[in-house]
Amino acid sequence: MRSVFVTGATGLLGNNLVRELVARGYTVKGLVRSRAKGEQQFNNLPGVELVVGDMADVDAFAASLQGCDTVFHTAAFFRDNYKGGSHWKELEKINVSGTRRLLNQAYRAGIRRFVHTSSIAVLDGAPGSSIDETCLRADADADDYYRSKILADRVVLSFLEAHPEMHACMVLPGWMWGPADIGPTSSGQLVNDVVNGKLPGLIPGSFSVVDARDVAWALIAAAKQGRRGERYLAAGRNMTMRQLVPVLGRIAGVKTPVRQLPLPFLYTLATVQEIYARLTGKPILLSMATLRLLIREEDRSCFNHRKSEQELGLSFRTLEQTITDTVAWYRDHGWFEKHSARASKKKSSSVMVDN
């Protein structure tokens, strides 16, 4: 690899991948939907050329693929669960058709190496069982987002069948955490909610928590030594919200809730949130799709990374390191200042009264 193209460059995974590529000496073209956001994210990082475009219209930025030898495809439409309702049209257009169009345009530009960011969504297994890359999820057991990722994988494999000169493989991340999450994604939002005291209680479900920087490392390793048409897990550590939140609170220095919210309350909350989303068009904290997913996938996040460890040399940072770096990034960039100011004001008032 010499010159690479990264889609979703300002996202949590994309930006950490761009930084790792630049640190290794590669020239990077980063696809961004907003130039201003791209400049904010990279702050004139040398070796990065911003390409303004959208996966909904690949042809519009296709010319920028010229001169690159590798594509890292990290962009995806995944915020459907923040909006309530059904978003299959956008999911299919960006995650499925967009991937197909990107592969075609990359091939036309002379690119013969493509690393696709898939998801643990394409895998399934019995509760508590060890899940590896062979445990594929049936379409019937997938919600709209999961189905879009399953179909995107099939697009990649179908393209390989028709184009024997193309080399492509897939990396499957879990729930990603890490610094520079300016979206923020659901993990970054959880950090802010916990620090700002907005988390009313614990929700059900189990998760596979992974550092986005480790996933970025896995993508680069897959480009170099991954086998054609293969899937590689980079899912991280299996844990529940009851295990995760106290660690986050301890590192951030805040108290966290210990009570798990009952399911009837969560269903009521999700229903109200769905109505709010339809009336305002604004993102919501909990949609019905998210709640159903949490319940259905509980205890189904025990992933076996043996293949990635053996073939890619993949290893993972500790959870404490990931959360420490994530919290530190938000704190260093002023995300907690308003909360800290309020907390300090309350503390000062308390001291005055006590004295």
LINQUICOR-V573147 format. One record per helix or strand of 3 or more residues. SS is the DSSP state (A for helix, B for strand). FROM is the first residue (numbers start at 0). TO is the last residue. If there is no record, write none. Layout:
ss;from;to
SS;FROM;TO
SS;FROM;TO
This chain:
ss;from;to
B;2;6
A;11;22
B;26;31
A;34;41
B;47;51
A;54;64
B;69;72
A;78;81
A;87;107
B;112;116
A;119;121
A;138;140
A;143;161
B;166;172
B;174;176
A;185;194
B;205;210
A;211;224
B;230;233
B;236;239
A;240;251
A;262;279
A;287;295
A;305;311
A;318;331
A;336;353
